[in-house]
Amino acid sequence: MASFHYGDNQLGVVCDMCLHRLYTDRTGQEFPYHITKDARSQGWIHRKESGEWIDYCPKCAEDIETKRRENRLKEGV
């Protein structure tokens, strides 16, 4: 997972595809809260792939979904 502490009061998450960073105020937050609430509410995807947690920013998440749809159409599904 690409999550990190930034300074005293911020947590961040990094897109595993394009390295875009999202910073959130961590005051009063448990560690995963910034992902489950803050990042997801802004369109980030956080999921487990091949046993590792992966994070995608909204742009990369949209690109991944577009490619999946195109592949399904090519396969006739």
Secondary structure, DSSP 8 states (H G I E B T S, - for coil): --EEEETTTEEEEE-TTT--EEEEE-TT--TTHIIIIIIHHTT-EEEEETTEEEEE-HHHHHHHHHHHHHHHHHHT-
